[in-house]
Amino acid sequence: MSSWRLRSSRKALIHQQLYRPVKPLTFFFQFAYFAKLIHTDTKFNRNQASLIEKGNFLLTSASFTKLLSECIATKSLRAGKQVHAQMIKYMTNEDAKIRNHLISLYTKCDSFWCARKLIDGSGQPDVVSWSALISGYAQNGLGKEALLAFSEMHLMGFKANDFTFPSVLKACSILKDLTFGKQIHGISLVTGFESDVFVANTLMIMYAKCGELCHARALFAEIPKRNIVSWNALFSCYVQSDLCLEAMNLFQEMILTGTKPNEFSLSSILNACTELGDKYQGRKIHGYLIKLGFGADQFSANALVDMYAKVGDFEATIQMFYTIENPDIVSWNAVIAGCVLHEYHDLALELICTMKTAGVYPNMFTLSSALKACASMGIKELSRQLHSDLIKLCINSDSFVGVGLVDMYAKCDLMEDARKAFNLICEKDVVTWNAVISGYSQSGEDREALTLFIDMYRRGFEFNRTTLSSIVKATASLQEIKLCGQIHSLSVKSGLLSDIYVLNSLIDAYAKCTHVEDAERIFKECPYEDLVSFTSMITAYSQYGQGEEALKLFLRMQEVGIKPDGFVYSSLLNACANLSAYEQGKQVHVHILKLGFALDIFACNSLVNMYAKCGSIEDAGQAFRETPKRGIVSWSAMIGGLAQHGHGKEALKLFDEMINDDVLPNHVTLVSVLCACNHAGLVTEANSYFESMEKLYGIEPKEEHYACMIDILGRAGKLNEAMELIDKMPFQANGAVWGALLGAARIHKNVELGKQAAEMLLTIEPEKSGTHILLANIYASVGMWENVAKMRKLMKESKVKKEPGISWIEVQDKVFTFIVGDRNHYRSGEIYAKLDELSELINKAGYVPNVEIDLHDVERSEKEALLYHHSEKLAVAFGLIATPDGAPIRVKKNLRVCIDCHTAFKYICKIVSREIIIRDINRFHHFKDGSCSCGDYW
């Protein structure tokens, strides 16, 4: 013990270094001084100060111990140091009890240097001193220091007690140091403390925190006299290891043994219910809390608020919160986070204001919830205000908060501020990069998102599935198929291709880049399919003209037992719309009603679109009226449907209703309005809508609006005005604009204008055959056959192939395809026989074939035969022999219906007494009683 004598000799020196001198006090007034000191210390209340009585109070070890106990209880470091100073001055003999109180004070107040000096300067430190120091280190998260102190104590020959073991085991848990923990376990076995319930409980926790839950359970089984703390320790181990179901089973086991749970047991089990999303068990635990008298416990009440929010019972969350008499910051944070989780963002922000009024000030967690609420609501002004609050709290540099700021600014469409917030984060990780990359992607700044990803990759940061999904989305938006392939390769190299999230993103990206075959290949190679992968593939088939494949895939999806959602049905309806598959569309509608998606806005909008594009504007109107919350998509679909069916005035009337319903149009709506005017020949109205677009609705006319307007003017014969409008356009005219002008030139047989428009089109779109055909038709209409021959020769030399006319008709849930002169159909003989029959009948009724439109260099009789065998005529003939008498015949064609077929169908519909509905590339034609809904204006 010579080392202790050496240290004792330095005691005076240490005292001089540790404590500043105080002015001498008279013996009589010294306790009056302490009383004043404790009164003025903010951590003492009046009741505690009253412990010092007035009068001549003698200085004793007991009185110092009492004062130090109060300092420890209130963590009053300043007052404790003053007491320590007075002890040094007036007490000559060292008191071990007082020394240990001082060590406890200094460790609880995070003044470990002072605590350590007391031990080093003590002549005879004991196990209590060391235990107090080790406990202080452990309680403050200083696991390494605690283990070093224990090692030193052990080397000096001090034996640990039942107070030392739990503290040093807690330090092992903090560091997850299983090796040292096992050594402590061995020492506890040798010294006989393993059977101590407190030591055993801490051993269990240590093993669990170090990932050895089986050892923890084995230790629990060996405890001879388990108390509630033992059970609580094991509950905590299971919940923290995400074994919540096992924790629930253990709780039932405890109840069966007759052990009464306390508030800590119930709080742990509430956390298990929260993780499992088990509202039923959560309510049972709530009942236990009330029954056992813990209903008013603040900790339990907070856990209940959190549990109800996370299991989806928002009403119970609010009710529970308002039962708390004095909610603390944890209570407020739980209810505010619950509001954000359930998307009651305005209520979350309102509660934050109420919390401040109640005198509870927000912390980092409160403001993190506020950031999410603000991000979801997109309130730009509030976003900057919240940022300033974070700066005031000095927590804006926290990486978690930094990510929240980036996300909030991005969702508020303030990408410049989001980038600044990103740049201010000192220690960036994958989550930080993901936040800013996805922000740029969601804001439509896809190139910037890709640039950031390249920067991230070059700096050596690891990426995850979220990163790749954002980048794949950006490449899809840019339709950069090469980049998409590179990201695909990167996902293979990084091993992330097996992730379903990445796979689905790639399927979607390849589809949006029009590489449906690549999307299909990934889908087929996918080891496991889910709803998202099926939805992505069905959508891809639907969008790129493979509607039949979309319907087949839906059947397979049902076979594997995956339940569809509103998005799947929306894509299926779009597939039916593209195929003009009216009957199959009706069957999908029945599925929607059966599975409860009748109120799904995506499905409702697609129903309106499907019925309109399948030729039943009445069913479209009914679906529109039944749509619960009509948004701009609903209105636009119905207005567009009416326009395509030639109901121009009804479309404009519905547009006025939409404006009166406070729904503002978008550029798509206004294209539909102009189309309605076009199909109805309403030139004045069209000009009025076009001129007022920017003034009334803040929408600047785009290429498609100009194309519509030029088509309207051209059809009405106002060719000079159409040319003037082209000259006034703020951008170069595209193919749609010149195509509209060429169409107008054909109608009015204006050769010069047709040549000008065709020359521009051949420069912009040289690969399209329609330009050559239309110009040839213009030449043919005025008898310029030499020019017609030149155009045919030019097409042959340029290797431009005429796009073949294709028509589709749905019969008995199957879609049949026809091309001109098609004889591949299994009922081909009957079809051509029906055509011959119809030809004879309509010829008698006055029909004359319009052979001028056929540009083939053959005899008139051959031209007539070719006209009779157009794809739409074949489809109609098949419809007449394959559908019940009186049923409407619905046909879709990929090109504009020709003049001859249009004339023939007016005769046929009257002779057979059937409605014939033809959907061509521009509009619908309803042939009934010898006339067409277009009024021959198309």
C-alpha positions, 0 to 999 in steps of 0.5 A: 500500500506504499503507492497509497501513502505516496498519493496521500502525501500529494493530497494538499497539492491536489486540493490546491489545484482543484479548488479556488480559495474561499473567503474565511467565514465565521463559524456561526454564519457558515451554514447561513452561507450554505443556506443562501447558496442553495437558495440561489442555486437554480436546481434547488427548490424552496423545500430542499433549501429548508433542510438547513435550519436557522441558528447555530448549526454544528459542522458534522459528517452527518450534516455534510452528508445531508447537504451532498445528498441534496446536491447529488439529487439535484445535480447541483455541481456549483453548490457541491463544490462549495460544500467540498471546499468548506469540508477541506477547510474545516474537516481534518480527518478524511471520511470515506462516506463523504468521499464516496458522496463527492465521487457520486456527485462529480460523476452524476454532474459529468465532472469525471476529472474531479471524481478521479482526482478524489480516488487518486488523492485518497489514502484508502479508496474502497470498492464503493469509491471505484463502483461510484466512478465506474457507475458514473462512466457507464451511465454517461455512455463512457463504456471504455473509461468504465472498463479501464477503471474496473481493470485498474480496480481489479489489479489493485486487489479490490473485489467487485460487489453487487453494485460494481458488476451491473455497472461494468456489465452495462459498459460492456453492453455499450461497447458490445464487448462480448469478450470482456463481458464473458470475463466479468461473467466468469468473475461473478461466477467465482465470487458468487454474485451470478445468483444475485438477481440484479447481476443476473439481470444485467448479464442477460442484457449484456448478452442480448446487446452483444447478439447472444440472445440464446445465452440471455434466455439460458441465464434467465432460466437459471435465475432462482428467484426471478423478480419483475426486473428479470422479466422486464430485462428479457422483454427489453432484450426481445423487443430491442432484437426485433423479436416482438412476437417472442416478447408477447409470448413471454409476457403471457408466460409471465402472467401465467406464473402469477407475476404482476407486471409493472408500468415498465413491463407494460411499456415494453410490451406496448413497444412490441405491439407497435412493432407488430402493428397489433392493435388488438393486443395493444388495447389489451395492454392499455386495459392492463395499465388502467386495471393496475393503476398505471393509467396516469403514468407519463411514460406509459401514456406516451407509449400508448400515444405512439402505439395507437399512432403506429397501428393505424388508430389515429382517433385513439391517438388523439383521445389518448393524448388529451387524457395526459394532464401535463404532456411533456416533450415526448408526448407532444412529439408522439402525437405530432409524429402520429399526425404526420404519419396519418397525413394530417399535416395541418393538424401537426403544425397546429399542435406545434403552435399549441405546444409552444403556447403551453410552454413546451419548446420543440426539440430536434424530433419535433422539428423533424416532424414539422419538416415532413409536414411542411414538405408534404404541404409544400409551404415555401414560407414555412420551410424557411421559418422552420430552418431558422428555428433549427439554426436557433436550436444549433441543430441544423448541422445534424445529418438527420435534420440536414436530410430532412431540410434537403427533402423539405426544400425539394418537395417545396420546389426550392431546389436551390435551397435544397442544394445549399442545405446539402452542401452544408452537411459536413458528413454526407452519407448515402441517405444524404446523397439520396435525398438531393438526387431524388429531389432533383429527379422529382423536380424534373431536373433529371440531368442534374440528378445524373450529374450528382450521382456521377459525382457521388460514384467518383467520390467512392460513396456506396449507393443503395437501391434507393439511389439506383431507383432515383437514377433509373427514373431520371434516365426513363424521364430523359429516355436515355436508353444507353444510360439505362443500360449502363445503370442496369450493368451497374446494378448487376455488378453491385449485386442489387439486380436481385432487389425487387425494388431495382428490378421494377424500376428497370422494367418501368425505365425500359418500357418508358424508353420504348424498349418493351422487349428489354422490360419483358426480358427482365420481368421474365427473369425476375425470381419473384414477382409482385404487384409492382412488377406486374403493374409496370409490365401491364402498363408497358404493354398498354402504353405501347400498343400491346393491349392483348399482352396486357390482358393476358398478363392480367390473367396470369397475375390472377392465377398466381394469386396477386390481388390487383389495385387501382393502378392495375385496373387503370392500365387494363382499361387503357389497354382496352381503350387502345384496342377498342375492346368494349366488351373486355372493358366492361368485364374489367369494369365488373371486376372494379365494382366487385373488388371495391375500386369503384371510388378509386380516382385512377380507375374512375378516370380510366373508365371514362377514357375507356368507354369514350375510346370504345365508342360509347360516349353514353357509358363514358358520361355515366362513369363521369357522373359516378366519379366521386371527386372529379379532378382535372383528369376526369374533366379533361377525359370527358371533354376530350371524349365528347370532342372525339365523338363530334359533340362539340357544343356539349364539350364546350358546355361541360368545359364551362361547368368545369370552370364554374366548379372551380377546376382550372384547365391544363394544357391537355384540357384546352387541346380537347376544347380546341378539338371540340371546336374543330370537329364541330366547325366552330371557328369563332369560338376556337379563336376566342379560346385560343386568344384567351388561354394565357390571359384567363388561365396562365397557359402559354399555347404550345405546338399542339394548340397551334396545330389545332388552331391551324387545322381549324382555320385550314378546314374552314378555308381560311388558309391565309389566316392559317399561314399568318398564324404559322408566321406568328408562332414563337417557335419553329413549326413542327410536323403536326403544324405542317401536317394540319396545313397539308391536310387543309390544302388537300381538302381545298385542293390548293396545290401550291400550299400543299407543295409548301407544307409537304416540302417542310414535312419532308425536311422534318419527317422524311421517313413518314409516308403520309406526306407523299400520299397526301401530296399525291392525293392533292395532285390526283384531285386536280388531275395532275397525274404526272405529278402523282407518278413522280410522287410514287417514284420518289417514294420508291427511290427514297425507300419510303413505305406506305403505312398499311391500313389496319383495322380491329374489331372485338367479337366475343372477347377476342380482338380480330385484326384486318389489313387490306385484301386480308384472306387469313381469317378463318371465316374469310370466305364468308367475309368476302361473300358478305362484301359482295352482297353489300356491294350489290346492295349499296350500288343499287342504292346509289353508291359510286366508288371514289376511285380517284383516291386510289393511286395505283396505276391499274384499271378502274375495275381493279381500283374498285376491287381494291377499295372494296377490300379496305381493312375497315370494310373487311372488319365491318363485314365480319362484324355483320356475320359474327355479332347478333342482329341489331348490335352496334359494330365497333371498329378501330383503324390506325389511319384516317378513314378514307372518303370511299369507305366513309361514303360506303358506310353511310349506305351500309348502316341504312341497308342493314339497320345497324349502327356502325362506329368507326374510330380512326386516328382523329375522331369517331364516326357514328354511322346511323340511318344513312348519315355520319355524326361528323356531318362529313366534316372531318 
